Amino acid sequence: MRHPHRWTVLVPVLALGLTACGGSDGSDADVTLSFANSYTNDHPHTRCGIDMVAERVEEAGVGLAVDTFPNSQLGDNTETFASVMSGDIDMDVQGSAALGSAHDPIGILDAAYAFDDVDQMFDYFDSEESTALKSDFEEATGVKILDVWYFGDRHFTANQPIRTPDDLDGLRMRFPDSPIYLANAEAMGATPTTVAFEEVYLALQQGTADGQENPIPTVSADSFDEVQSHISLSSHQVGSQMIVVSGESWEGLDESQQDALQTSVSEVREENRACVEEAEAEIVQDWAANGTIEVVEDVDVDAFREQVRAYFADHLDAEQHELYESLHAGS
């Protein structure tokens, strides 16, 4: 079985705060930051994400090092952002919905069909329109958003094809336990069941969940294709992953270190996207060759999009709906 083993934490998370005082990794760095994510070692957000940031920062030679902790080593995905806010973890890779638990407005970036494609998502994040959202988030949480990475388009997996909203009727679909994801489920006509990310494989295997939704690299890396027969390409969400740093950790860096960290994270963005897209293509090709899981391409995306946007028009408050509409304006 390819289900990845998730290593337990070998040292208390609190001890990581000490690394910012003296390069405990044995390097010549004056400051060492901890950088966590919840993904496996072979996931693009690890090998083409946090690992690459660590390499770039080291190459900058500014007395800064980054220690990476993939695979939920520093806690479950639902726990690590709280540790960033408290300063026990310096940096994290988190979805907008998870950040929305601390500052509700930013969660709307993870609303279904908020963006039509990744270019539109990047354009928004780089625009002046996003400045207030990021600044308000930092003021509310004490955490700075350095940049956004592409997580991949989210699709449905189940033991049957899902081509229209009606096909979700009666299926218990795993969604993350956050308001916007649960709203997405309702908007698309799904019956949501909330399961921690680390427990999704077991829930699918045991049948406590009938299906789930995630990007292709995640479906493969976490072996969901072992316990699901179909993946339906609904592209119902352009996944955005925020690269965040504790405000206290950021302020502890000198200007050259801040510049090196910001530059490294932002330069990796396009390489990370390419890595995600390459992984998607390779995985789909492998699935087709081996018959691992059936790829359902004839999903009625327009039907899903129209239903979702009509639902949000009636169920989001005025401020949320205005922001939601602005994200895909002109599409």
N, C-alpha and C positions, 0 to 999 in steps of 0.2 A: 504494500500500500504506500502511495506517495504522500500521504497526509503528513505535513511537516511537524516535527517535534518542536514545541515552543519551550525554550530553555527558561528556567526560573531565574530570578534575579539572584546573583551571587553576593551582592553587597547592597546594603540599604541605599535607597534612592537619595536619602539625605546626604550621604557621603559624597555624592557627585558635586554638591555645592562647593566642596573643598578644592576641587580641581581648578576652579577659577582663581585660586590663590597661588598655584605654583607648579603647573605642568606635571601632574602625577604620573603621566604616561612615560616619563623618562626622557622626553624630548627637551630641546632647549627653549621651548615656548614659555613665555611669561604667563600666559593665560591659556587654559584649556577649557573648551566648552563641550558639554554633552549634547548630542543631537540624536533624538529618538524617532523611530517610526514603528508602525505595527505590522510591517510587511516582511515577507521572507527574504532571505539573502539574495535570491535570484530575481526578485521583483524589480522592475525598472526604477521604482522610487528608492531602492537601496543601491543597486549596482550602478545605475545612471543618475543617481540623485544624491543621497546623503554621503555616499562614499566619494563621489566626484567633488562635492563641496569640500570635504576634508582634504582631498589631494590639492585642490586649487588654493585653499587657505595656506597649506604648508608651503606650497611653491611661492607664495607671496613674500615669505620671509619677514613677517612683521611681528614676530613674537607671539603668534596666535596659533593654536592647534584645536582641532575638532575631533573628539572621540565619538564614534557612531555606535548606536545601539538599536539595531533592527529587531524584528521578530518579537515585538512586545516585551523585550527584556526588562524594560523599566516600568512595566505595568500595562494593563489593558488599554485599548484605544480610548475607552471612556474615561480613563484616569489620568493620562499623561498631560492633557492640557491644563488640568487643575494644578499639576506639579510645575508646569511652566509659570503659571500665574503666581505660585508661591515661591518660585525661584529654585526649587529642588531639581528641576531639569532646565537646562538653558534653552534648548531649541527643540522644535517638534514639527512634524508634518501632519496637518489636520485638515479635514474637510470643512467647508463653510458651515454645514449643519451642526457639527460638533462645536464650532466656535459660537454658533448662535445660542448655545445654552448659556453663554456668559454675556452675549450682546445680541439680542434677538434680530435686529435688522440684517446682520450679515448672513444669516441663515438663508435668506431668500435667494442667494446665488446658487443654492443647491435645489431650488424648485424645479420640478419637471418642466422641460421645454422652455426654461428661462433663456437659454442660448440655442442658436441653431447649429453652431459649430465652434471648434476651439479657437479659430481666428477671432470670432466675435467676442468670445470670452476674454481673450488676451487684450483685444482692443479696448474693451470696457475697463479692464483692470489698469491699463496704462493711461486712461483718459482722466481729464480733470473731474469728470462726474464721479469717479470713484474716490477722490481725495477725501471728501468729507466722511464717507463711510469708513475708510481706513483710520482716519484721525479720531472719529468718534469711538471706534472699537478700541483704539489704544488708550484713550482717555478712560473708557469704562473698565478696561481689564488690566491695564498696566503692561500689556503685551504688544509688541510691535510686529506688524506684518511686513516681512522683507520682500516677498514676491508670491506669485501663484504658479503652480505647476499643473500640468494636464494629467488627470488621473485616468483618462480614457472614457469613452461613452459607456454608460451603464445599460445593460441589457438584462432580460429575464432568462433565468434557467428554471426548468421544471421537468417533469416526466411526461410532458405532452407539449405540443407547439402552442405558442401564444401569438396569434396573428391580429386579433382585434380586442378591444376592451371586454367584450362578452366572454372571451376565453379565460379571463381571470376569475370569473364567477365561481365561487365555491372553493377556490384555492387559497390555502394559508401561505402567504408569501412573506418571507423574512425581509423586514426593513429595519434599518437602524432605529434605535429608540430616541428619536428627536422629533420635535413638532413638525418641521418641514418635511421630513421623510414620511411621517405618518399622514400628513396632508397630501403628499404625492400619491400615496397608496389609495387614499379615498378618491382623489381626483381621477386616477386611472381605473378605478373600479375594483381594486384588490382588497382582500381581507388581510390586513397586516398582522404579523406576529413578530414580536421583538425578541431577538436573540443576540447575545453578545457576539461580536465578530469572531472571537476565538472559539465559539461553540457552534458556529454555523454548520460545519462539516458533520458533526455528530447529529444535529437536529435534522439535517437532510437524510442522513443515513438511517436514522431511527423513525423517520416519518412524522416527527412533531412539527416539521415545516415541509410544505409541498414544493416550495421553490424559493428562489432568492433573486436578487438583482445586484450585479457588480460588473465592472469592466472585464474584458476578455483576459488580460494578464492576471487579474486576481482570481478569476474562475480557475485558471490553470495552475497558478502558483499554490493555491490553497486546496487544490485537488477536488473542487466541487464537481468537475467533469467525471469523477469516479462514481458519484451518487446521483447524477442527473442525466437524463437521456437527450434533452433538447436545450439549445440556447437560441432564443428568439431575438433578432437584432432590432429591438425597439428604439434604441438610441434615445431613451427618454430623459437622459440627463447627461450634459457635458460636464464631466467630473472636474471640479476645481479643488486643488489641495493647496492650502496656504502654508507657507514656510514662516513660522513665527519664532520670535526670540523674546525671552523675558526682558522686560524693560530695565530691570536692575542689572542684568548681565550685559545688555547693550550699553548702558551708561558706564559700565566698568571698563569698556574698551576705549583705547585712545583713537584718535581720528583715523590713523592709518589702518588700524585693525578693523574699525567699523567699515571703512571703504573696502578693505579686502574681503570681508565677510559679505557685504552687500553685493559686490561685484561677482563674487564666486556663485552666490545663490542665483543671481539674475542671469549670468552667462550659462549656467547649467540648464536653465528653463527650456531652451530650444533643443538642446541635446537630449534632455529628458523626454521631451515630446517625441522626438525621432525614435528614441529607444522604445517608448510605449507603442508607437505605430508599427515599428518593425516587429516587436514582440507579438502584436495582434496578428499581423500577416503570417508570421511563422507558425503561431499556434493554430490558427484556422486551417492552414495548409496541413499541419500535422494531424489535426482532428479529421480532416477529410481523408487523408491517406490511411489512417488507422481505424476509422469508424468509431472513434472514442465517444463522440457526442454529435448529434445531428444539428447542423447549423440551419436555422430557419430564416431565410432572407426576405421572404415575401410578407413582411409585417406591414400592416396598414398604419404607417406612422402618422399620416395625416389625420386619421380617425382618432388616434390617441392624442395628438397635439390639440385638435379642435376641442375634444372633450375636456382636456386638462385646462386649457386657457379659459373655457367657459366656466368651469368649476371655480377657478381662482378669481374670476371676475365677481363671483357671488360670495366667496368665502374669505378672501383676504380683506383686511381692513384697508381703508383708503390709502394710507401711507405705504403699506406693503405692496398694494396693487399698483400704485404709481411707479414704484421702483421696479417691480416685476415687469411691467409693460415697457419701461425704458430700456431694460436689458436686451430685448429683442426688437427694439424699434426699427422699423423699415424692413423687417424680415417678412 
